[in-house]
Amino acid sequence: MLFITSLGYAEEKIDSAKLIGNAKEYDGKIIIYEGEVIGDIMSRGKYAWVNVNDGKGTIGVWVDRDLAKEISYVGNYSYNGDWIEIKGIFNRACLQHGGDLDIHAKTLRIIREGSLREDQIPTFKINLGVSLMIAYLLLTGSYLLKKLIWKRRLVS
Amino acid sequence: MVLKPQIEDIKIIGFYSGKIIISLSLIMLLPILCGLFFKETQPVLDFTISMGITYLFGLLLTRLCYTNKELNWMQGMIVVSLSWLFAMFFGAFPLFLSGHWNSYLDACFDAMSGFATTGLTLVKDLDHLSYTHNFWRHLTIFIGGQGIVIIALSVFTKGFIGAFRMYVGEAREEKILPNLIYTARFIWLISIVYLILGTLILATIGIINGLRTKNAFFHGACLFMAAFDTGGFTPQSQSILYYHSLPLEIVTMIIMILGAINFKLHYNVWTNRWKDILKDIETSIFLVTVTITFFITALGITQLSSYSNFTMLFRKGFYQLISAHSGTGYQTIYAYQFSREWGQLALTGIILAMSLGGAVCSTTGAIKMLRIGIIFNAIKEDLKRIMFPERSFLIQKFYHLKDMVLEDKQVRAASLITLSYIILFLLGTLVGVFYGYPFLYSLFESVSASANVGLSCGITNPNMPWGLKLTYIVQMWTGRLEFMSVFTLISFFLAVLKGK
């Protein structure tokens, strides 16, 4: 408890833009940050790196590997990642990680589970794509045929 | 009296531009293959559409303007500058169709940024972009780095006289091998061998660092393409900070430096002439300027006590500096940290490094080491003339690929290009200031765009004014082609309007 008090609290939800823009103000404080897990969860021994995007920016979160196991979906082209809430210490230039701006998580809570992203293809794209492909194949075919005829004429 | 260009000039320009556009359309097959591998239906369709439109336009141009005449100097230069604009327009199609760019102008911005190996980006929600589109972003850097015309040259089985004119128009003057087609192919050979090696190394680091195997190889290939061609795009929005990895930072730093070296020196290394690298004027100038600019940057960071120990200062400061000096644009800090935590002196150090660039005949932009060396030697020679007796006969020598004697025409050419860059930097800065951004930040972003670096202190984002987007597009294009071909294109249009 003493440890936490000496670090100081800023126990409000803070977005990435505010954290990065006012990094000196929040440096070393316990903050609450939430966002979508994006990219891979990168395990490093007993810990893991989880990159969390709140829509305004992405911040790397250093989290206990067991806590990271609770994450089911990571955000990429096919999926929306889990929306998580992190409570942890914000570091403007982390001593442990070579000066990276990061958050060392104390707790991690899944707010909303991720999901498959819809990939509905507009009809105009299908029509245009098929028409252009046919035109492309016809033109290439006619060019190759023409070349072949010329070659045969030259030989004969 | 200015002569009005003839229809024949336009036909020749159209015909060769068309050939380059067809080459570009064929390259779009690569992202289609990537999309099929990753089973991404919609992105494959985006590229099929874009490939079809590009191919048909190229074909139309070659048919309408069919000629068997060779290019002259003026036409060669115009073909190059126009081809880069066409590449931007057509390269932006698949990006725009993805829906990750606010407007077609934004997609054009990123396409030009890729082809010009800059790395500034206006993409939205990059972390959800498909593998296919992400691959294309990085491929544009790889294509642009070697030169769009180089690709067209590489696929021609026979050389043609106009080839050298286009090669020069793309800001390259030194032929590595006597035959230009072999030179073009050698540049590709180097790049592909390094691509395979670099991808393997970066993928291994990625796997060790916890990336999934598929992603490790994908990121490895993308990172290599953008680092070796000093581009600066990354597959994720946090740039290199996404990986939180010291080994990856070290390897990408080595690749950035390799990309900043003259291709001719790569050839010498391949042919066991290692010593040439150490003797060359560009290497010594590079070492001196890196030391000076790092000293300035480190002093600036120290003034604000941004990092609590020297290891952190070196890791962050040196990485950003090498990224700036090589014209890459990879970042291990957030854009706003530049402006909020590094201070004006450190920013000045980074701006200086960005404006200097790497070697000639490399993929870097900016003034470049050889020109700095020539100007420095010219000043030294002039000082000697003042100090030495009037009757003394002075010869200033330097080593660049071979022993060379400093000549007035070299000094003139180096000074002209340097002056042109300084004017371009200042013009972009003026536009930034006009839109209300502070002078130093405007200068930072303007130098970054003109020198094809890609570092940002926060100005470049999808919401910036369209006038500034257009300015940076022009800066990236002009800076990459090193002025001459762009000036020729402008003169050509003026001649069309005013010529008799």
Interface residues (C-beta under 8 A of the other chain):
Chain A: I20 G21 A23 K24 I38 G39 D40 I41 M42 S43 R44 A48 W49 N51 N53 G57 T58 G60 G75 N76 Y77 N80 R92 A93 L95 H97 G98 G99 D100 L101 D102 R117 D119 I121 K125 I126 L128 G129 S131 L132 M133 A135 Y136 L139
Chain B: E40 T41 Q42 L45 D46 T48 I49 M51 G52 I53 Y55 L56 L59 L97 D127 H128 L129 S130 Y131 N209 G210 L211 R212 N215 Q236 S237 Q238 L241 Y242 Y243 H244 L246 S306 Y307 S308 N309 T311 M312 L313 R315 K316 T332 I333 Y334 Y336 Q337 R340 E341
